[in-house]
Amino acid sequence: MAQRQPRPETKIAMTLFINNDVVSQVLTIEDTISALEQSYRGIATGEAVCRPRIDIRIPTSDASRRYQFGSMEGGSTAGYFAVRMKSDIVYQTEYEGVTTQEKYCTRPGLYCGLVFLTSIENGEPLAFINDGVLQHMRVGGDGGIGVKYMANEDAEVVGMLGSGGMARTHVQAFTAVRNIRKLQVFSPTREHREQFAAEMRELHGIEVQVCESPEGVYKGAHIVAAVTDSAVPVMDGACLEKGQHIVNIGGGGSPDKASLDRVDVYFRFGNAPAPVGRPDLALDDEYLGWEARGGSGAQGPRKRGHGVKLPDRLVTFADLVTGTKPGRTSPDQITYSERGNLQGAQFFAIAGRIYELARERDLGNEVPTEWFLQDIRD
């Protein structure tokens, strides 16, 4: 009598939890820029979709602080969908004469930001990813894309306002797309800018000049980047020189009016599409907000900063992909780049790449996928 063969083991589906340490190990700025470009192309061709960021704000028992839950989401026919979720206590403070927006979760110094990645083929939960490193990399990647398409080909000197985490990833991105030889940096705290300068010399092998005033970063720079957590504009348009490309992160979401007035070409990556059948709901900003006690004025200023600023000088990623409009047409033009309200298109693209790399290297903590599933239809 034939011997009964053992049944093959059924492989248990596992969902990954990927922390910031793993993201740091697997994600490069080159991967980030590539994933973002593919996503923006998908938005331009209709193969990817996203919605603007939405915030829910609720006042706390402390009148100076509010609870804020933010989310943004998007996905692509290429295979992934993701939602990024943030749970923050938000407030404003003044530090060395600069007004900044601060946030925390549970206590200062801790934050809660997660990216939930799923498969569009079967809906499977694939991963939960800490968003800290990913967040800095995707914003730096945007800066790199702007420089790649708009800065002069021979751009080699960067002037930088800011010396925090975003400044670090922007230097990574700039060096990935241009042959950067010199960095000029200013930030309000001497110790921070000196430490940043030492790190950039070591990491990138470039000359770094520490400036004693903000004005110093502009002189002779080809790329000017304001990368701060300031709640008000920090860029000074009066200091801009011909041929410069500018990047602005923080500062109320926009460069100062004097800078915008001097921009010749405005490169905006794109807008989130309107809902199907509701073109009247199309918008170009990303800060949709719903508030408890709305209109009371007790929760501080509402952030708005990613609407179309210069429609008469606008070039989009779709324009460049299709050849509808050129980018920079003269080495003397001042150019400015920003993402637009496409945050949701960023997270599925980068999270998908992180997931693939973590799987390849057997990194991350596995959790049974069945824990997230149920047999009761909702």
C-alpha positions in Angstrom: 0.0 0.0 0.0 1.4 3.4 -0.9 2.6 5.5 2.0 0.6 8.6 2.6 2.5 11.7 1.8 2.6 14.5 4.4 0.6 17.6 3.5 2.7 20.6 2.5 3.0 23.3 5.1 0.8 26.3 4.5 2.9 29.4 4.5 1.5 31.9 7.0 1.1 35.4 5.6 3.0 37.9 7.6 2.7 41.7 7.8 5.9 43.6 8.4 6.4 46.3 11.0 9.4 48.4 9.8 11.0 50.9 12.1 13.1 53.9 11.4 16.4 51.9 11.9 15.4 49.5 9.1 14.3 52.3 6.9 17.7 54.0 7.4 19.4 50.7 6.4 17.6 50.1 3.2 16.4 53.4 1.8 18.8 55.6 -0.2 18.2 59.1 -1.5 18.6 57.7 -5.1 15.8 55.2 -4.4 13.7 57.9 -2.9 14.1 60.3 -5.9 13.4 57.5 -8.4 10.2 56.3 -6.5 8.9 59.9 -6.3 9.5 60.6 -10.0 7.7 57.4 -11.0 4.8 58.4 -8.8 4.5 61.9 -10.2 4.6 60.4 -13.7 1.8 58.1 -12.7 -0.2 61.1 -11.5 0.4 62.9 -14.8 -0.7 59.8 -16.8 -3.6 58.9 -14.6 -2.1 55.6 -13.5 -1.7 56.8 -9.9 -4.1 58.7 -7.7 -4.0 60.6 -4.4 -6.0 63.0 -2.3 -4.9 66.1 -0.4 -3.9 66.0 3.2 -6.8 66.2 5.7 -6.4 67.4 9.3 -8.8 67.0 12.2 -8.2 69.5 15.0 -9.6 69.4 18.5 -8.7 71.9 21.3 -7.1 70.4 24.4 -7.6 71.5 28.0 -4.5 73.7 27.4 -5.7 76.7 25.4 -2.3 77.1 23.7 -2.3 73.6 22.3 -4.5 71.5 20.0 -4.8 67.8 19.1 -4.3 67.2 15.4 -4.8 64.0 13.4 -3.5 64.3 9.9 -3.8 61.7 7.1 -3.0 61.5 3.4 -3.3 58.6 1.0 -2.8 57.4 -2.5 -2.0 54.4 -4.7 -1.1 53.2 -8.2 -1.9 50.5 -10.7 1.7 49.5 -10.2 0.6 47.6 -7.1 0.6 49.6 -3.8 -1.7 51.8 -1.8 -0.7 53.6 1.4 -2.2 55.9 4.0 0.1 58.0 6.2 -1.3 58.9 9.7 0.0 61.4 12.2 -1.2 61.9 15.8 0.1 65.2 17.3 -0.2 67.8 19.9 0.6 71.0 18.1 1.6 74.4 19.5 3.7 77.4 18.5 6.7 78.8 20.4 9.4 81.4 19.9 13.1 80.5 19.9 15.9 83.1 19.5 13.4 85.5 17.9 12.0 82.9 15.4 8.5 81.6 15.7 8.3 77.8 15.2 5.6 75.2 15.2 6.3 72.4 17.6 4.6 69.0 18.0 4.8 65.8 20.1 2.9 62.6 20.9 2.5 61.7 24.6 5.4 64.0 25.6 7.9 66.3 23.9 10.6 64.4 22.0 8.2 61.6 21.0 6.1 61.4 17.8 3.5 59.1 16.3 3.6 58.9 12.5 2.8 55.6 10.6 2.4 54.5 7.0 0.0 51.6 6.4 0.9 49.9 3.1 -1.4 47.5 1.3 -1.6 45.5 -1.9 -4.1 46.7 -4.6 -4.3 43.2 -6.0 -5.9 41.5 -3.0 -6.1 44.2 -0.3 -3.5 42.4 1.9 -1.9 44.5 4.7 1.7 44.4 3.8 3.5 46.7 6.3 3.3 49.4 9.0 6.3 51.8 8.7 7.5 54.5 11.1 7.4 57.6 9.0 10.3 59.6 10.6 13.2 58.8 8.3 10.8 58.3 5.4 9.4 61.8 5.9 12.8 63.5 5.9 13.9 61.5 2.8 10.8 62.2 0.8 11.0 66.0 1.4 14.7 66.0 0.6 13.9 63.9 -2.5 11.5 66.6 -3.7 14.3 69.2 -3.3 16.5 67.0 -5.4 13.9 66.6 -8.1 13.5 70.4 -8.3 17.2 70.8 -8.7 17.5 68.0 -11.2 15.0 69.6 -13.6 15.4 73.4 -12.9 18.9 74.3 -11.5 21.6 75.1 -14.0 23.6 72.0 -15.0 26.8 73.5 -13.6 25.2 74.4 -10.2 27.8 73.5 -7.5 27.3 75.9 -4.6 24.5 75.5 -2.1 23.3 78.2 0.3 21.3 76.7 3.1 19.1 78.3 5.8 18.7 75.6 8.5 20.8 72.8 9.9 18.3 70.2 11.1 17.2 66.8 9.8 15.6 68.3 6.6 18.8 70.2 5.8 20.7 66.9 6.0 18.5 65.0 3.5 18.5 68.0 1.2 22.2 68.0 1.0 22.1 64.3 0.2 19.6 64.9 -2.6 21.5 67.9 -4.1 24.7 65.9 -4.2 22.8 63.0 -5.9 21.7 65.2 -8.8 24.5 67.8 -9.1 28.3 67.9 -8.6 28.1 70.0 -5.4 31.5 71.3 -4.2 30.6 73.9 -1.6 27.9 74.5 1.1 27.2 77.8 2.8 25.0 77.4 5.9 23.3 79.6 8.5 21.0 78.7 11.4 20.2 80.7 14.5 22.1 78.5 16.9 25.9 78.6 16.4 26.5 75.1 17.9 23.9 73.5 15.6 25.3 75.1 12.4 28.9 74.2 13.4 28.0 70.6 14.1 26.0 70.4 10.8 29.0 71.8 8.9 31.4 69.2 10.4 29.0 66.4 9.5 28.5 67.6 5.9 32.3 67.9 5.4 32.8 64.3 6.7 29.8 62.7 4.8 30.1 64.4 1.5 33.7 65.6 1.2 32.7 69.1 0.3 33.8 72.5 1.4 31.4 74.0 4.1 31.4 77.7 5.1 29.5 78.6 8.3 27.9 82.0 7.8 27.4 84.5 10.6 24.3 85.9 9.1 21.5 84.7 6.8 22.6 87.0 4.1 25.9 85.1 3.7 24.3 82.0 2.3 23.1 83.7 -0.9 26.4 85.1 -2.1 27.7 83.1 -5.0 25.2 80.2 -4.4 23.6 78.4 -7.3 21.0 76.7 -5.2 19.3 78.4 -2.2 17.4 76.2 0.2 15.4 77.4 3.2 14.8 74.2 5.2 13.5 75.2 8.7 10.6 74.6 11.0 9.9 78.3 11.1 6.2 79.3 11.1 7.0 82.5 9.1 9.0 83.0 5.9 12.8 83.1 6.4 13.9 83.5 2.8 14.9 87.1 1.7 14.1 87.9 -1.9 16.3 91.0 -1.8 19.3 88.7 -1.4 18.6 86.5 -4.4 21.1 86.5 -7.3 20.5 85.8 -11.0 20.5 82.1 -12.0 19.7 80.7 -8.6 17.2 77.9 -8.0 15.3 78.1 -4.7 13.7 75.5 -2.5 11.6 76.4 0.5 10.5 74.0 3.4 8.7 75.5 6.4 8.6 79.2 6.6 4.8 79.2 6.6 4.9 77.0 3.5 6.1 79.7 1.1 9.1 81.9 0.4 8.6 85.6 1.1 6.8 87.8 -1.4 10.0 89.5 -2.5 11.4 86.0 -3.5 8.2 85.0 -5.4 8.2 88.4 -7.3 11.7 87.5 -8.6 10.9 84.0 -9.8 11.0 83.5 -13.6 10.0 79.8 -13.7 7.8 78.1 -11.1 8.0 74.3 -11.1 5.1 72.7 -9.3 5.1 68.9 -9.5 1.3 68.7 -9.7 -2.1 68.7 -8.0 -4.2 65.9 -6.5 -7.0 65.2 -9.0 -10.6 66.1 -8.2 -13.0 63.3 -7.1 -14.7 61.4 -9.9 -17.7 63.3 -11.1 -17.0 66.3 -8.9 -14.7 68.7 -10.7 -16.0 71.5 -8.4 -14.1 69.9 -5.6 -10.7 70.2 -7.2 -8.3 72.2 -5.1 -4.6 73.0 -5.2 -3.9 73.3 -1.5 -3.2 70.4 0.9 -4.4 71.6 4.3 -8.1 70.7 4.4 -9.1 70.9 8.1 -12.1 70.1 10.2 -12.2 71.5 13.7 -14.0 71.2 16.9 -15.0 74.7 18.1 -14.1 75.8 14.5 -13.7 79.6 14.0 -13.0 80.3 17.7 -9.5 81.5 16.8 -8.2 79.7 19.9 -6.1 77.1 18.1 -3.6 79.3 16.4 -3.1 80.1 12.7 -4.3 77.7 10.1 -1.4 76.5 7.9 -1.8 77.1 4.1 1.1 77.0 1.8 0.9 74.6 -1.1 -1.6 76.3 -3.4 -0.6 77.5 -6.9 1.4 80.6 -6.2 2.5 81.9 -9.6 0.1 80.6 -12.2 1.5 82.9 -14.9 5.0 81.2 -14.5 3.8 77.7 -13.8 5.5 74.5 -15.2 4.3 71.1 -14.0 5.8 67.7 -14.0 3.2 66.7 -16.6 4.3 69.6 -18.8 7.9 68.3 -18.7 6.8 64.7 -19.3 4.7 65.6 -22.3 6.9 68.4 -23.6 4.1 70.9 -23.4 6.3 73.5 -21.7 10.0 73.8 -21.2 11.6 74.3 -17.8 14.5 76.8 -17.4 15.3 78.5 -20.7 18.1 80.8 -19.6 21.0 80.4 -17.2 20.1 83.8 -15.6 16.5 82.8 -14.7 15.6 82.4 -11.1 13.6 79.2 -10.6 11.6 77.8 -7.7 10.3 74.3 -7.2 7.7 72.7 -4.8 5.7 69.5 -4.6 2.1 70.8 -4.6 -0.6 68.8 -2.8 0.7 65.4 -3.8 1.8 64.0 -0.3 -0.5 61.0 -0.7 1.3 60.1 -4.0 4.7 60.0 -2.1 4.0 57.6 0.6 2.8 54.6 -1.3 5.7 54.9 -3.7 8.5 55.2 -1.1 6.8 52.8 1.3 6.5 50.2 -1.4 10.2 50.4 -2.2 11.1 50.2 1.5 8.9 47.1 1.9 10.6 45.4 -1.1 14.1 46.2 0.2 13.2 45.0 3.7 11.8 41.7 2.4 14.9 41.2 0.2 17.2 41.6 3.3 14.9 39.8 5.7 14.5 42.9 7.9 11.6 44.1 10.0 9.4 42.5 12.6 6.8 40.1 11.3 3.2 40.0 12.6 0.7 37.4 11.4 -1.5 39.0 8.8 -4.5 37.2 10.1 -4.4 39.5 13.2 -5.7 42.3 10.9 -8.4 40.2 9.2 -11.8 39.1 10.2 -14.7 36.9 8.9 -17.4 39.5 9.6 -18.3 41.6 6.6 -18.4 45.4 7.3 
